[in-house]
Amino acid sequence: MDYLIAWGLVLLAGLGCLGGIFLLTRAIPSPWWRSLIRSLSAVWLLVPAQIGVVDGYYAPAFIVALFEGVFRREGDPDPALLILGVSTAVVLLVYIAVLILRRRRNS
């Protein structure tokens, strides 16, 4: 039960951060860049990674990478960073595919 409460708090905090990011990026004139920044922010805030010390429990990947890399002497942030890298690559590939499809449609 505590685990679900913690993820609920992570979700609420992530949505609050995304609200702030939406406000901060509203002045960006390009809708493509604005939505890319917003999408990457959502992915980085909410993608889970397994906690290295506790089997079977997950936390946001950027937090796992931070704690494993900075605060643990023998920590291994590589799995969490790999998850963040792959999720970033997926978002970028989707945006590139949409950009190519729009250019083909407009031609």
C-alpha positions as CSV (number, residue, x, y, z in Angstrom):
1,M,0.0,0.0,0.0
2,D,2.8,2.4,0.8
3,Y,4.4,1.7,-2.6
4,L,1.1,2.8,-4.3
5,I,1.0,5.9,-2.2
6,A,4.6,6.7,-3.2
7,W,3.9,6.3,-6.9
8,G,0.7,8.4,-6.5
9,L,2.8,11.2,-5.0
10,V,5.4,10.8,-7.8
11,L,2.6,11.1,-10.3
12,L,1.2,14.2,-8.7
13,A,4.6,15.8,-8.4
14,G,5.4,14.9,-12.0
15,L,2.1,16.5,-13.1
16,G,2.9,19.6,-11.1
17,C,6.4,19.8,-12.7
18,L,4.8,19.3,-16.2
19,G,2.4,22.1,-15.4
20,G,5.3,24.4,-14.7
21,I,7.1,23.2,-17.8
22,F,4.0,24.0,-19.9
23,L,4.0,27.5,-18.5
24,L,7.7,28.0,-19.0
25,T,7.6,26.7,-22.6
26,R,4.5,28.6,-23.8
27,A,6.7,31.5,-25.0
28,I,8.7,29.2,-27.4
29,P,7.5,30.2,-30.9
30,S,8.0,26.9,-32.6
31,P,5.2,24.4,-31.7
32,W,7.6,21.5,-32.7
33,W,10.3,22.5,-30.2
34,R,7.7,23.3,-27.5
35,S,6.0,19.9,-27.8
36,L,9.3,18.1,-28.0
37,I,10.5,19.7,-24.8
38,R,7.2,18.9,-23.1
39,S,7.3,15.3,-24.2
40,L,10.8,14.7,-23.2
41,S,10.1,16.2,-19.8
42,A,7.1,13.9,-19.3
43,V,9.2,10.9,-20.2
44,W,12.1,11.8,-18.0
45,L,9.8,12.5,-15.0
46,L,7.7,9.4,-15.2
47,V,9.7,6.5,-16.8
48,P,10.4,3.9,-14.0
49,A,13.7,2.0,-13.4
50,Q,14.4,-0.7,-10.9
51,I,16.0,0.4,-7.7
52,G,19.4,-1.3,-7.4
53,V,19.4,-1.9,-3.7
54,V,15.8,-3.1,-3.4
55,D,14.6,-5.9,-5.7
56,G,11.1,-5.6,-7.1
57,Y,10.7,-1.9,-6.5
58,Y,10.8,0.9,-9.0
59,A,11.3,4.7,-8.9
60,P,11.6,7.3,-11.6
61,A,14.6,6.6,-13.7
62,F,16.3,10.0,-13.3
63,I,16.1,9.6,-9.5
64,V,17.5,6.1,-9.6
65,A,20.4,7.3,-11.8
66,L,21.0,10.3,-9.5
67,F,21.1,8.2,-6.3
68,E,23.0,5.3,-7.8
69,G,25.6,7.6,-9.4
70,V,26.1,10.3,-6.9
71,F,25.0,9.1,-3.4
72,R,26.0,5.4,-3.4
73,R,29.7,4.6,-3.3
74,E,29.4,1.4,-5.3
75,G,26.2,2.4,-7.2
76,D,25.6,1.5,-10.8
77,P,23.6,4.2,-12.6
78,D,24.0,2.6,-16.0
79,P,20.7,0.7,-16.2
80,A,18.7,3.8,-15.3
81,L,20.7,5.9,-17.7
82,L,20.1,3.3,-20.4
83,I,16.4,3.4,-19.8
84,L,16.4,7.2,-20.0
85,G,18.5,7.1,-23.2
86,V,16.2,4.6,-24.9
87,S,13.1,6.4,-23.9
88,T,14.6,9.7,-25.2
89,A,15.6,8.0,-28.5
90,V,12.0,6.6,-28.9
91,V,10.5,10.1,-28.4
92,L,13.0,11.6,-30.9
93,L,12.3,8.9,-33.4
94,V,8.5,9.5,-33.1
95,Y,9.0,13.2,-33.6
96,I,11.3,12.7,-36.6
97,A,8.7,10.3,-38.2
98,V,5.9,12.8,-37.6
99,L,8.1,15.6,-39.2
100,I,8.8,13.4,-42.2
101,L,5.2,12.4,-42.7
102,R,4.0,16.1,-42.4
103,R,6.6,17.2,-45.0
104,R,5.5,14.4,-47.4
105,R,1.9,15.3,-46.9
106,N,2.5,19.0,-47.6
107,S,4.6,18.3,-50.7
